[in-house]
């Protein structure tokens, strides 16, 4: 089918639209990423998928398309921790850099990719820049104990363009979910544990289904304002996924919170960077929920390393 026929299939409304197969979804997303769609077709795709909703097969197909367009890098047998950071700070400080640096301190290789499609938000990248961690100019595999971070546009310009379509259309599209699922290093055969977050409980089901369809590895949690880091005020539910199967579950904290940890005031990259450094230097305690998240990721990384699986 051509682009027009695909849009016709998915654009019949919530009840009349037909789901695409994984192969069809990969082909459609490939055309979008390669710039073969007209602007009207991009808009029609975004609106149609927003109304219809994505199936697990479609999301897996969309990921297949992006992964096929990632650069071929020398494979690493050591699994990489992937942190997709796409929401940034809106009301609370963005603590994804703290998580990333704590994981690197555990001698894990960490890849953070992201951008924000909304104005007036502090990004993880901005905080890391303030801390003396410049963004990479291209995708590469981090070494043990190293944090590499880069903008989505350095991953793939077409993917960044699809994310930017939100500014013109006013709606999220499948790319916003896709970036929170996929392993940019899959094309190289490097295994990865993706720390995927959701903002609404129902998305935890669809994310788990996507990883089950793709047979991938993840830690899924309700993130802090959509960032892949545990809320320091209350432990969220977490689920470990290896080879698409749920292998561990951490129940969320319930009841009243005895004490709320002190957080940096205001949405300011330099203040958040200073707070993060103070935690790393031991001047402030690591929030308990983030300690649990780090321990969980380390445990899953060991399991994944022991399996010797490929992503």
Beta strands, then each sheet from edge to edge (+ up, - down):
strand 1: 80-85
strand 2: 110-114
strand 3: 147-151
strand 4: 192-198
strand 5: 218-222
strand 6: 238-242
strand 7: 245-250
sheet 1: 3+ 2+ 1+ 4+ 5+ 6- 7+
end
